[in-house]
Amino acid sequence: MAHILLIDDDTELTSLLKDLLELEGYNVDIANNGQQGLEKISDEVDLVLLDVMMPVLNGMETLRRLRDQWETPVLMLTAKGEEIDRVMGLELGADDYLPKPFSDRELLARMRAILRRTAKNSDEKRGEEAQDKLEYQDIVIFPGKMEVYCQSQLIDLTGTETALLTYLVKQPGSIVAKADISLNVLGKRLAPFDRAIDMHISNIRKKLPERDDGKPRIKTLRGRGYLLVEA
């Protein structure tokens, strides 16, 4: 039974969502501002639902502080049409976003996708020696520990970024379609104008050190997808 932390100052909405999620079998804690949310986060929390516009401590600052200490997956709840909030949230380490207003069905689908991916990562942490290590050029990935090294440096990637890079490393030199990444890494069908994958790729590019030969590590092929550049 997953433990959800809902951080939103809209008390009417949080009450409705708490009832909905508890009917679906989730344990739900509520915080009505970012400061309360940071005080309630713990190892027991499996997923954070985080609103952007809040008093005391807004969603972006809450996410920034949360990422300083916690790897807990975060689904941002953003105002409809506020693309800048979605971009900033992804840059700060959110796993996905959902524009308000949203349907119960869409919220539950996004949550399940993130929780499935998290559960899979946890299973890998507990076991499977068969995929102890993945190596590609100067990148080394330990899937079980969700750790990425490049040029012998530990790279601070989020869980989603690590899963995305692992997916690309398993297909070097091949064009990987955004629709495939969305389905197999984010656990959702690619929607028009969805920039989540673009932002996760951008974050990975920024965090990985440059190649010795100056070539890009990941190439974007407009309208087709991404390519992990070989020699």
VEXDO-692832 format. One line per 4 residues: number of its first residue (from 1); their letters; for each residue z, x, y of N, C-alpha, C. Coordinates in Angstrom, 3 decimals. Each point is the difference from the previous one (the first is absolute). Layout:
NUM> A> Z X Y Z X Y Z X Y | ... $
//
This chain:
1> MAHI> 0.000 0.854 -1.192 0.000 -0.854 1.192 0.000 0.886 1.238 | -1.082 -0.024 0.752 -0.140 0.884 1.154 0.925 -0.422 1.140 | 0.461 1.010 0.742 0.898 -0.205 1.135 -0.805 0.202 1.280 | -0.074 -1.034 0.825 -0.805 0.008 1.221 0.906 0.027 1.221 $
5> LLID> -0.338 0.846 0.968 0.690 0.002 1.294 -0.981 -0.528 1.041 | 0.314 -1.148 0.576 -0.835 -0.647 1.010 0.596 0.259 1.373 | -0.770 0.703 0.851 0.479 0.344 1.347 -0.876 -0.719 1.023 | 0.558 -1.042 0.617 -0.764 -0.823 0.943 0.996 -0.773 0.850 $
9> DDTE> -0.267 -0.104 1.309 0.931 -0.689 0.889 -0.223 -1.510 0.039 | -1.057 -0.495 -0.640 -0.289 -1.434 -0.033 0.866 -0.629 -1.096 | 1.143 -0.566 0.393 0.963 -0.506 -0.981 -0.555 -1.176 -0.806 | -0.826 -0.818 0.629 -0.591 -1.129 -0.731 -0.938 0.516 -1.089 $
13> LTSL> -0.831 0.988 0.358 -0.928 0.567 -0.973 0.751 0.715 -1.122 | 0.998 0.786 0.352 0.717 0.744 -1.043 0.702 -0.944 -0.973 | 0.507 -1.115 0.509 0.652 -0.982 -0.870 -1.000 -0.601 -0.982 | -1.192 -0.344 0.509 -1.042 -0.569 -0.861 -0.469 1.024 -1.037 $
17> LKDL> -0.204 1.239 0.447 -0.478 1.032 -0.915 1.056 0.339 -1.052 | 1.252 -0.005 0.401 1.085 0.270 -0.963 -0.013 -1.045 -1.104 | -0.122 -1.265 0.380 -0.049 -1.079 -0.999 -1.206 0.172 -0.917 | -1.156 0.296 0.580 -1.226 0.179 -0.773 0.134 1.146 -0.997 $
21> LELE> 0.459 1.142 0.493 0.071 1.191 -0.847 1.065 -0.144 -1.090 | 1.093 -0.672 0.314 1.030 -0.208 -1.022 -0.493 -0.960 -1.078 | -0.811 -0.978 0.372 -0.614 -0.879 -0.998 -0.940 0.771 -0.923 | -0.589 1.078 0.545 -0.898 0.845 -0.796 0.760 1.038 -0.825 $
25> GYNV> 1.334 0.003 0.130 0.806 0.891 -0.821 0.432 1.293 0.662 | -0.247 0.159 1.300 0.391 1.221 0.695 1.417 -0.100 0.556 | 0.673 1.135 0.084 1.239 0.100 0.777 -0.384 0.343 1.429 | 0.554 -0.700 0.970 -0.419 0.176 1.392 1.191 0.245 0.909 $
29> DIAN> -0.085 1.082 0.786 0.936 0.246 1.095 -0.752 -0.157 1.312 | 0.690 -0.435 1.039 -0.629 -0.241 1.301 0.680 0.840 1.071 | -0.817 0.570 0.878 0.491 0.657 1.212 -0.818 -0.556 1.159 | 0.657 -0.273 1.131 -0.698 -0.635 1.113 -0.424 0.957 1.102 $
33> NGQQ> 0.200 1.302 -0.231 -0.578 1.007 0.890 -0.084 1.318 -0.770 | -0.687 0.961 0.580 -0.233 1.249 -0.700 1.264 0.776 -0.307 | 0.970 -0.030 0.928 1.247 0.732 -0.222 0.750 -0.558 -1.208 | 0.063 -1.324 -0.086 0.636 -0.616 -1.163 -0.747 0.375 -1.280 $
37> GLEK> -1.316 0.036 0.104 -0.811 0.349 -1.166 0.300 1.399 -0.511 | 0.107 0.954 0.909 0.306 1.376 -0.395 1.395 0.106 -0.612 | 0.905 -0.852 0.451 1.354 0.007 -0.556 0.035 -0.609 -1.400 | -0.970 -0.884 -0.306 -0.005 -0.684 -1.296 -0.895 0.671 -1.041 $
41> ISDE> -0.848 0.937 0.414 -0.887 0.654 -0.962 0.835 0.837 -0.968 | -0.404 0.007 -1.261 0.722 0.769 -1.019 -0.944 0.268 -1.164 | 0.482 0.741 -0.997 -0.800 0.288 -1.185 -0.293 -1.263 -0.798 | 0.756 -1.064 0.241 -0.191 -1.246 -0.731 -1.205 -0.793 0.499 $
45> VDLV> -0.470 0.300 1.213 -1.111 -0.749 0.592 -1.329 0.484 -0.577 | -0.794 -0.937 -0.513 -1.292 0.325 -0.604 -1.163 -0.140 0.979 | 0.156 -0.845 1.022 -1.079 -0.238 0.960 0.596 -0.511 1.305 | -0.520 0.512 1.114 0.413 -0.460 1.328 -1.135 -0.801 0.629 $
49> LLDV> 0.305 -1.202 0.456 -0.919 -0.798 0.814 0.457 0.177 1.442 | -0.852 0.596 0.826 0.441 0.444 1.328 -0.868 -0.583 1.105 | 0.624 -0.787 0.869 -0.692 -0.556 1.165 -0.144 1.080 1.072 | -1.011 -0.133 0.840 -0.233 0.993 1.048 0.808 -0.312 1.263 $
53> MMPV> -0.116 -1.237 0.485 0.630 -0.361 1.268 1.423 -0.496 -0.230 | 0.990 0.855 0.343 1.409 -0.356 -0.179 0.841 0.593 1.124 | 1.144 -0.618 0.295 0.917 0.574 0.989 0.796 1.148 -0.612 | 0.735 0.704 0.838 0.895 1.104 -0.366 -0.796 1.218 -0.464 $
57> LNGM> -0.769 -0.164 -1.076 -0.809 1.091 -0.528 -1.268 -0.625 -0.571 | -1.161 0.306 0.605 -1.223 -0.660 -0.462 -0.451 0.543 -1.356 | -1.009 -0.660 -0.576 -0.440 0.344 -1.341 -0.534 1.411 -0.133 | -0.715 0.497 1.015 -0.584 1.331 -0.081 1.085 1.084 -0.011 $
61> ETLR> 0.990 -0.143 0.871 1.082 0.980 0.037 0.848 -0.096 -1.273 | 0.182 -1.221 -0.483 0.730 -0.186 -1.256 -0.719 0.697 -1.148 | -1.318 -0.176 -0.061 -0.794 0.635 -1.051 0.064 1.517 0.105 | -0.087 0.523 1.212 0.053 1.450 0.190 1.329 0.559 -0.513 $
65> RLRD> 1.102 -0.664 0.360 1.313 0.479 -0.440 0.179 -0.193 -1.505 | -0.510 -1.104 -0.503 0.111 -0.249 -1.438 -0.719 1.087 -0.792 | -1.192 0.403 0.472 -0.792 1.005 -0.711 0.621 1.398 0.079 | 0.903 0.214 0.938 0.692 1.288 0.061 0.883 0.221 -1.214 $
69> QWET> 0.406 -1.096 -0.656 0.962 0.122 -1.088 -0.415 -0.705 -1.284 | -0.787 -1.074 0.119 -0.276 -0.842 -1.158 -1.488 -0.056 -0.318 | -0.320 -0.098 -1.309 -1.380 -0.176 -0.451 -0.276 -1.442 -0.413 | 0.948 -0.886 0.247 -0.136 -1.402 -0.375 -1.289 -0.584 0.576 $
73> PVLM> -0.815 -0.678 -0.817 -1.238 -0.588 0.528 0.270 -1.034 1.082 | -0.905 -0.039 0.984 0.159 -0.894 1.156 -1.267 -0.812 0.204 | 0.163 -1.322 0.088 -1.086 -0.899 0.365 0.271 -0.468 1.419 | -0.868 0.399 0.939 0.172 -0.375 1.402 -0.509 -1.419 0.238 $
77> LTAK> 0.744 -0.764 0.790 -0.407 -1.338 0.418 -0.402 0.094 1.470 | -1.291 -0.147 0.283 -0.502 0.245 1.352 -0.552 -1.275 0.622 | -0.026 -0.022 1.330 -0.568 -1.141 0.710 -1.508 -0.054 -0.221 | -0.530 -1.207 -0.105 -1.432 -0.175 -0.205 -0.780 0.624 1.150 $
81> GEEI> -0.963 0.826 -0.317 -0.857 0.605 1.007 0.520 1.299 0.564 | 1.234 0.388 -0.322 0.575 1.235 0.540 -0.340 1.173 -0.918 | -1.256 0.424 0.066 -0.455 1.070 -0.891 0.746 1.305 0.250 | 0.380 0.250 1.243 0.689 1.246 0.322 1.311 0.106 -0.770 $
85> DRVM> 0.687 -1.138 -0.198 1.244 0.003 -0.767 -0.260 0.384 -1.453 | -1.102 -0.508 -0.555 -0.320 0.309 -1.401 -0.331 1.473 -0.157 | -0.793 0.523 0.931 -0.378 1.409 -0.061 1.228 0.887 0.136 | 0.860 -0.303 0.980 1.206 0.804 0.211 0.923 -0.068 -1.206 $
89> GLEL> 0.128 -1.201 -0.576 0.861 -0.156 -1.167 -0.471 0.842 -1.163 | -1.294 0.008 -0.251 -0.550 0.803 -1.091 0.150 1.490 0.287 | -0.175 0.381 1.254 0.171 1.408 0.364 1.440 0.463 -0.221 | 0.949 -0.905 0.203 1.412 0.348 -0.151 0.482 -0.088 -1.446 $
93> GADD> -0.891 -0.461 -0.899 0.367 0.007 -1.408 0.190 -1.349 -0.651 | -0.428 -1.098 0.659 0.049 -1.307 -0.662 -0.990 -0.004 -1.165 | 0.321 -0.763 -1.038 -0.882 -0.065 -1.159 -1.123 -1.007 0.200 | 0.274 -1.070 0.714 -1.021 -1.010 0.262 0.495 -0.852 1.160 $
97> YLPK> -0.857 -0.907 0.475 0.392 -0.901 1.078 -0.518 -1.398 -0.291 | 0.631 -0.971 0.610 -0.400 -1.398 -0.156 0.109 -0.679 1.352 | -1.143 -0.467 0.559 0.038 -0.640 1.318 0.644 -1.390 -0.064 | 0.803 -0.312 1.013 0.545 -1.350 0.156 -1.011 -0.872 0.740 $
101> PFSD> -0.064 -1.288 -0.286 0.716 -0.694 -1.081 -0.673 0.270 -1.350 | 0.765 0.001 -1.067 -0.535 0.262 -1.322 0.431 -1.123 -0.948 | -0.728 -0.144 -1.083 0.349 -1.013 -0.999 1.014 0.573 -0.981 | 0.768 -0.884 -0.614 0.956 0.436 -1.022 -0.728 0.748 -1.115 $
105> RELL> -1.153 -0.502 -0.377 -0.768 0.593 -1.102 -0.425 1.427 0.335 | -0.455 0.212 1.233 -0.440 1.338 0.408 1.171 0.968 0.047 | 1.131 -0.440 0.537 1.178 0.861 0.057 0.426 0.419 -1.405 | 0.086 -0.950 -0.903 0.440 0.299 -1.362 -0.976 0.937 -0.703 $
109> ARMR> -1.284 -0.202 0.244 -1.007 0.869 -0.627 0.134 1.430 0.494 | 0.196 0.187 1.307 0.152 1.348 0.562 1.270 0.664 -0.534 | 1.072 -0.774 -0.062 1.259 0.538 -0.513 -0.136 0.441 -1.451 | -0.610 -0.847 -0.820 -0.143 0.331 -1.424 -0.852 1.242 -0.202 $
113> AILR> -1.038 0.137 0.821 -0.859 1.179 -0.117 0.786 1.278 0.282 | 0.806 -0.012 1.063 0.798 1.183 0.351 1.051 0.266 -1.073 | 0.660 -1.050 -0.475 1.052 0.174 -1.003 -0.565 0.472 -1.332 | -1.208 -0.462 -0.360 -0.636 0.482 -1.235 -0.272 1.488 0.092 $
117> RTAK> -0.513 0.419 1.159 -0.298 1.421 0.188 1.283 0.828 -0.027 | 1.049 -0.512 0.617 1.280 0.707 0.003 0.570 0.096 -1.403 | -0.103 -1.094 -0.761 0.511 0.002 -1.373 -0.765 0.995 -0.860 | -1.295 0.079 0.208 -0.816 0.952 -0.749 0.431 1.427 0.312 $
121> NSDE> 0.227 0.272 1.280 0.452 1.334 0.394 1.365 0.325 -0.609 | 0.883 -0.998 -0.065 1.320 0.213 -0.575 -0.098 0.297 -1.487 | -0.910 -0.687 -0.687 -0.211 0.256 -1.426 -0.469 1.434 -0.214 | -0.884 0.462 0.891 -0.497 1.366 -0.120 1.135 0.999 0.229 $
125> KRGE> 0.891 -0.331 0.934 1.127 0.884 0.275 0.902 0.146 -1.228 | 0.102 -1.080 -0.789 0.902 0.021 -1.137 -0.618 0.657 -1.230 | -1.322 0.175 0.004 -0.547 0.410 -1.272 -1.172 0.911 -0.006 | -0.956 -0.373 -0.714 -1.340 0.504 -0.216 -0.217 1.461 0.358 $
129> EAQD> 0.198 0.833 -0.998 -0.260 1.418 0.177 -1.498 0.296 -0.041 | -0.781 -0.929 -0.510 -1.441 0.224 -0.165 -0.681 0.283 1.334 | 0.460 -0.640 1.060 -0.578 0.232 1.319 1.032 0.686 0.878 | 0.511 1.113 -0.524 1.049 0.715 0.704 -0.477 0.558 1.325 $
133> KLEY> -1.279 0.396 0.041 -0.500 0.646 1.210 -1.507 -0.208 0.124 | -0.449 -0.284 1.228 -1.424 -0.072 0.312 -0.305 1.110 1.000 | -1.071 0.745 -0.246 -0.380 1.079 0.905 -1.447 -0.157 0.433 | -0.232 0.215 1.274 -1.360 -0.009 0.543 -0.056 0.973 1.169 $
137> QDIV> -0.793 1.062 -0.163 -0.054 1.059 1.013 1.420 0.483 0.305 | 0.441 -0.095 1.249 1.348 0.468 0.328 1.015 -1.141 0.086 | -0.378 -1.157 -0.564 0.889 -1.169 -0.022 0.608 -0.148 -1.391 | 1.304 -0.175 -0.045 0.705 -0.246 -1.254 0.826 -1.270 0.163 $
141> IFPG> -0.194 -0.954 -0.924 0.713 -1.274 0.059 0.844 -0.152 -1.260 | 1.257 -0.355 0.189 0.885 -0.336 -1.113 0.202 -1.516 0.034 | -0.827 -0.760 -0.741 0.068 -1.471 0.075 1.371 -0.554 -0.337 | 0.665 0.603 -0.992 1.299 -0.512 -0.403 1.039 0.081 1.093 $
145> KMEV> -0.063 1.041 0.803 0.964 0.185 1.092 -0.555 -0.475 1.340 | -1.274 -0.418 0.017 -0.659 -0.425 1.234 0.077 1.085 1.057 | -0.277 1.238 -0.424 0.009 1.140 0.914 -1.397 0.607 0.080 | -0.376 0.412 1.203 -1.289 0.638 0.236 0.220 1.342 0.675 $
149> YCQS> -0.638 1.036 -0.553 0.043 1.331 0.593 -1.414 0.418 0.369 | -0.131 0.677 1.119 -1.289 0.555 0.403 0.268 1.383 0.597 | -0.743 0.980 -0.506 0.220 1.392 0.404 1.485 0.374 -0.174 | 0.557 -0.501 -1.112 1.396 0.268 -0.391 1.033 -0.631 0.924 $
153> QLID> -0.442 -0.888 0.906 0.933 -0.694 0.887 0.194 -1.432 -0.488 | 1.242 -0.498 0.043 0.266 -1.396 -0.311 -0.483 -0.860 1.167 | -0.873 -0.954 -0.292 -0.596 -0.847 1.040 0.732 -1.336 0.049 | 0.397 -0.409 1.184 0.797 -1.215 0.187 -0.908 -1.229 0.053 $
157> LTGT> -0.442 -0.451 -1.174 -0.817 -1.211 -0.085 0.865 -1.185 -0.404 | -0.369 -1.190 0.465 0.669 -1.216 -0.453 -0.453 -0.309 -1.427 | 0.659 -0.949 -0.638 -0.383 -0.384 -1.352 -1.434 -0.491 -0.072 | -0.417 -0.799 0.980 -1.365 -0.513 0.010 -1.010 1.123 0.215 $
161> ETAL> 0.315 0.916 0.906 -0.906 1.133 0.243 -0.119 0.876 -1.240 | 1.112 0.213 -0.691 -0.029 0.794 -1.232 -0.845 -0.678 -1.066 | 0.167 -1.313 -0.151 -0.785 -0.738 -0.990 -1.488 0.047 0.332 | -0.333 -0.090 1.293 -1.403 0.033 0.415 -0.611 1.373 -0.257 $
165> LTYL> 0.715 1.058 0.367 -0.512 1.353 -0.225 -0.153 0.269 -1.499 | 0.949 -0.453 -0.800 -0.092 0.161 -1.450 -1.247 -0.686 -0.542 | -0.291 -1.180 0.510 -1.187 -0.754 -0.437 -1.275 0.775 0.322 | -0.058 0.636 1.164 -1.173 0.790 0.375 -0.100 1.275 -0.834 $
169> VKQP> 1.146 0.652 -0.240 0.007 1.255 -0.761 -0.504 -0.217 -1.424 | 0.217 -1.179 -0.517 -0.479 -0.312 -1.357 -1.519 -0.226 -0.036 | -0.623 -0.075 1.193 -1.445 -0.232 0.064 -0.657 0.972 0.979 | 0.202 1.297 -0.161 -0.532 0.975 0.973 -1.516 0.009 0.012 $
173> GSIV> -0.562 0.082 1.192 -1.450 0.061 0.126 -0.702 -1.329 -0.166 | 0.756 -1.064 -0.237 -0.588 -1.334 -0.165 0.319 -0.856 1.214 | -0.943 -0.846 0.374 0.244 -0.935 1.092 0.883 -1.127 -0.519 | 1.130 -0.201 0.658 0.938 -1.047 -0.410 -0.045 -1.106 1.046 $
177> AKAD> -0.404 -1.182 -0.402 -0.171 -1.117 0.925 1.348 -0.482 0.528 | 0.008 -0.451 1.258 1.230 -0.522 0.589 0.510 -1.197 -0.790 | -0.913 -0.816 -0.521 0.419 -1.170 -0.773 0.761 0.422 -1.252 | -0.433 1.090 -0.638 0.689 0.503 -1.194 1.381 0.530 0.367 $
181> ISLN> 0.081 0.725 1.109 1.293 0.529 0.441 0.958 -1.142 0.313 | -0.495 -1.000 0.710 0.845 -1.125 0.378 0.558 -0.700 -1.235 | -0.857 -0.198 -0.997 0.415 -0.719 -1.202 0.920 0.840 -0.879 | -0.346 1.275 -0.180 0.713 0.831 -0.962 1.200 0.743 0.578 $
185> VLGK> 0.017 0.193 1.314 1.126 0.700 0.620 0.897 -0.972 0.769 | -0.603 -0.826 0.861 0.802 -0.947 0.783 0.289 -1.291 -0.743 | -0.777 -0.250 -1.086 0.245 -1.185 -0.805 -0.477 -1.290 0.625 | -1.001 0.070 0.875 -0.530 -1.211 0.640 -1.496 0.149 0.200 $
189> RLAP> -0.685 -1.109 0.110 -1.428 0.035 0.297 -0.215 0.419 1.448 | -1.068 0.756 0.228 -0.295 0.474 1.351 -0.443 -1.154 0.882 | 0.675 -0.169 1.124 -0.337 -1.064 0.942 -0.830 0.575 1.142 | -0.875 -0.812 0.598 -0.776 0.471 1.154 0.924 0.485 1.119 $
193> FDRA> -0.371 1.116 0.614 0.709 0.572 1.146 1.398 0.532 -0.365 | 0.296 0.116 -1.288 1.290 0.560 -0.422 -0.067 1.522 0.129 | 0.869 0.578 0.830 -0.039 1.438 0.277 1.096 0.780 -0.729 | 0.697 -0.655 -0.901 1.114 0.664 -0.665 -0.443 1.279 -0.706 $
197> IDMH> -1.083 -0.060 -0.760 -0.454 1.182 -0.737 -0.428 1.093 0.960 | -0.720 -0.363 1.045 -0.434 0.995 0.995 1.196 0.745 0.578 | 1.072 -0.725 0.298 1.167 0.628 0.603 0.744 0.872 -1.005 | 0.080 -0.447 -1.248 0.645 0.829 -1.024 -0.785 1.294 -0.205 $
201> ISNI> -1.325 -0.085 -0.016 -0.845 1.198 -0.135 0.203 0.918 1.199 | 0.055 -0.585 1.192 0.211 0.784 1.215 1.331 0.740 -0.062 | 1.043 -0.673 -0.484 1.311 0.640 -0.120 -0.043 1.163 -0.978 | -0.682 -0.181 -1.123 -0.116 1.065 -0.998 -0.720 1.205 0.601 $
205> RKKL> -1.080 -0.243 0.731 -0.755 1.090 0.628 0.880 0.794 0.966 | 0.816 -0.720 0.775 0.858 0.670 0.983 1.079 0.839 -0.674 | 0.509 -0.481 -1.121 1.129 0.658 -0.643 -0.403 1.189 -0.874 | -1.201 -0.035 -0.575 -0.449 1.109 -0.835 -0.475 1.154 0.878 $
209> PERD> 0.367 1.222 -0.317 -0.501 1.144 0.786 -1.505 0.168 -0.193 | -0.642 0.655 0.956 -1.447 0.211 -0.072 -0.362 0.888 -1.182 | -1.183 -0.232 -0.549 -0.508 0.867 -1.055 -0.321 1.372 0.573 | 0.080 1.017 -0.837 -0.281 1.363 0.452 -1.437 0.168 0.473 $
213> DGKP> -0.925 -0.794 -0.601 -1.409 0.128 0.381 -0.383 -0.896 1.169 | 0.974 -0.746 0.541 -0.259 -0.837 1.165 -0.650 -1.337 -0.296 | -0.349 -0.252 -1.266 -0.629 -1.273 -0.353 1.039 -1.120 0.001 | -0.456 -1.239 0.255 0.937 -1.124 -0.072 0.435 -0.234 -1.443 $
217> RIKT> 1.184 -0.520 -0.182 0.466 -0.301 -1.354 -0.533 -1.345 -0.480 | -0.008 -0.962 0.898 -0.457 -1.350 -0.352 -1.114 -0.387 0.962 | -1.132 -0.391 -0.550 -1.148 -0.385 0.819 -0.162 -1.505 -0.015 | -0.256 -0.564 1.167 -0.260 -1.433 0.118 -1.499 -0.254 -0.049 $
221> LRGR> -0.416 -0.878 -0.890 -1.400 -0.400 -0.066 -0.067 -1.448 0.470 | -0.452 -0.164 1.227 0.039 -1.315 0.643 -0.680 -1.062 -0.857 | 0.723 -1.068 -0.239 -0.544 -1.118 -0.775 0.054 0.208 -1.501 | 0.456 1.194 -0.448 0.016 0.274 -1.431 1.403 0.325 -0.511 $
225> GYLL> 0.737 0.835 0.731 1.345 0.312 -0.458 0.411 1.406 0.378 | 0.744 0.651 -0.877 0.539 1.339 0.275 -0.349 0.948 -1.140 | -0.082 1.286 0.347 -0.363 1.034 -0.959 0.945 1.176 0.155 | 0.639 0.405 -1.101 0.813 1.198 0.019 -0.943 1.196 -0.140 $
229> VEA> -0.070 0.776 1.057 -1.033 1.055 0.108 0.286 1.130 -0.997 | -1.037 0.353 -0.768 0.116 1.112 -0.920 -0.335 1.307 0.740 | -0.175 1.085 -0.730 -0.263 1.317 0.639 -1.225 -0.051 0.873 $
//
